[in-house]
Amino acid sequence: MVTRNKYEKAVRIVKEYEERERKRKERRDLEIDEAILKLSKGDYLHYSGGSMSEYFIKGDFYRLTGQPYKHRVNVINSKGVRVNTNMRFFTV
């Protein structure tokens, strides 16, 4: 049987782990965003998935048609249409 102290210790360990993972993910997202903002027109981005669009294929590369700004990028999708979309779907 698990004692109350063991249970509370386990809960504390899980919460600490979740907090570390949340901070790690935030740092990673920030690093990717900074790297994308340094790109310029003509560079390529890797689509990592997440969009509901049928014209983005996971794992493909898409060419930037303009300078990234704020959290938006302009790319040419698989249909050949220029699209302004959220940069969180892409990595460098």
Secondary structure, DSSP 8 states (H G I E B T S, - for coil): ---HHHHHHHHHHHHHHHHHHHHHHHHHHHHHHHHHHT--TT-EEEE-S----TT--TT-EEEBSS--BTTEEEEE-TTS-EEEEEGGGEE-
